[in-house]
Amino acid sequence: MTAFAENVAMHDYTISSMIKTLFSSEIIGAIPNNTEGWTTALLDWSDENNQSIRRSFNPPSGWHFIGENKHICKGRLIGGCLEVMQFLNHTDLWPNLPTWDRAVLFLETSEEGTEPSAVTRFMRSLAAQGIISRLSGILFSKPGGSYMTVGHFHEYDQALLNVFEEYKIRPIPIVTRMDFRHSDPMWILPYGVMVEIHPSNSTVTILENRVR
């Protein structure tokens, strides 16, 4: 609902994502870079005076390709909000190990402002379960939190990379600073679709449609 309830008007980036993903049977294709900028500003929806005020935006930051950057990888999307995935971990809802084989994990943190150390701890849990070594790639959205600035982003990049080093897991393509889920504006990532990460071209492409 947050995307639809945006003050003044929905973000163009979000609208484009919804049209491509939910209102077309064509292959979704390359995810465009967000050129609108991004925001973590908070405006109280209960204050009617805020309905005519746009949230302040930070300049576009661009994606960051880290990890293994020489090879193209493909896999089916699985993931979600890091904090919610922590709740599900080791419950009956947690995917079994074969589900993670060659998958592309997408992760984002909530507006609560999860610290980089918490990202490292979560990734350690995945490594200990043998999940990270099965993955094809990782997509990571801009971290949430009203205090967040571009200056914080490298800390989250390093939080991801640290676990590969600690557990001596071979590097895989990782794309960070993307715009999905808790990020505003946001691009829709449908569960289970095949996605391609092409580091040398700096592209992430959804290779299937979601509406049939």
Secondary structure, DSSP 8 states (H G I E B T S, - for coil): -TTTT-SSS--HHHHHHHHHHHS--S--EE-----S-B------TT-GGGGG-----B-----EEEE--SS-EEEEEEEEEHHHHHHHTTSTTS--GGGGTT-EEEEE--TT---HHHHHHHHHHHHHTT-GGG-SEEEEE----TT--HHHHHHHHHHHHHHHHHTT----EEEEEE-BTTSSS-B---TT-EEEEEGGGTEEEE-S-S--
